[in-house]
Amino acid sequence: MELHEIPAAFQSRLRLAVVAALMTGPKDFTTLTKLTDATPGNLGKQLELLEADKFLSCQRELLGRRPRSTYQLTDTGRETFLAYVRMLEKIVGDET
């Protein structure tokens, strides 16, 4: 991946934070809200965009009468994020 090839998903601080948070495993909506300090509306929209881009998947279930959405990275999301990190490491390594 080259600098000019950064996916649109990583051009938003919130989307980048979500993907980074999901690198350690699945997270529910409430946890992602707390980790990113995002409003529920903004987070929901960004999650929809990441899901549309096939970077993450969502499992929806009912716990009693309450819905619960749990998100996890897809293989595409994980591989793209790792390629992005490698690109950043190369840039930083070239500067030192």
C-alpha positions in Angstrom: 0.0 0.0 0.0 1.3 3.4 -0.9 0.4 6.7 0.8 -1.9 7.7 -2.0 -3.8 4.4 -1.7 -5.0 4.9 1.9 -8.5 3.5 2.0 -11.3 6.0 2.7 -12.1 3.9 5.8 -8.9 5.1 7.4 -9.4 8.8 6.5 -11.7 9.3 9.4 -10.4 9.3 13.0 -13.5 7.5 14.2 -13.4 4.7 11.6 -9.7 4.3 12.2 -10.3 4.1 16.0 -13.1 1.5 15.5 -10.9 -0.8 13.3 -8.0 -0.5 15.7 -10.3 -1.4 18.6 -11.6 -4.4 16.8 -8.1 -5.7 16.1 -8.2 -7.2 19.7 -11.5 -9.0 19.1 -15.2 -8.4 18.7 -16.8 -5.5 20.6 -20.4 -4.6 21.2 -21.9 -1.2 20.3 -21.8 0.1 23.9 -18.1 -0.8 24.3 -17.2 0.9 21.0 -19.1 4.0 22.1 -17.1 4.1 25.3 -13.7 3.3 23.6 -14.1 5.9 20.9 -16.0 8.6 22.9 -18.4 8.9 19.9 -22.0 9.8 20.0 -24.3 6.8 19.2 -25.6 8.4 16.0 -22.1 9.1 14.6 -20.7 5.8 15.6 -23.7 4.0 14.1 -23.2 5.8 10.8 -19.5 5.0 10.7 -20.1 1.3 11.5 -22.6 1.2 8.6 -20.0 2.6 6.3 -17.3 0.1 7.5 -19.8 -2.8 7.1 -20.8 -1.6 3.6 -17.0 -1.6 2.7 -16.8 -5.2 4.0 -14.3 -4.2 6.7 -16.5 -5.5 9.5 -19.4 -7.7 10.2 -22.2 -7.3 12.7 -24.0 -10.0 14.7 -27.4 -8.8 16.0 -29.3 -10.5 18.8 -31.9 -9.9 21.3 -31.1 -10.1 25.0 -34.5 -10.2 26.5 -36.2 -7.3 24.8 -32.9 -5.3 24.3 -31.1 -5.5 21.0 -27.3 -6.1 21.1 -25.0 -5.6 18.1 -21.5 -7.1 18.2 -19.0 -6.1 15.6 -15.8 -7.9 14.4 -13.3 -7.3 11.7 -13.6 -9.3 8.5 -10.5 -10.9 6.9 -10.5 -8.0 4.5 -10.7 -5.4 7.3 -7.9 -7.0 9.2 -5.6 -7.4 6.2 -6.2 -3.9 5.0 -5.5 -2.4 8.4 -2.3 -4.5 8.8 -1.2 -3.3 5.3 -1.9 0.3 6.4 0.2 -0.2 9.6 3.1 -1.7 7.6 2.9 1.4 5.2 3.1 3.7 8.2 6.0 1.8 9.7 7.8 2.0 6.4 7.3 5.8 6.3 8.5 6.2 9.8 11.4 3.8 9.2 12.5 5.8 6.1 12.5 9.0 8.2 14.8 7.7 11.0 
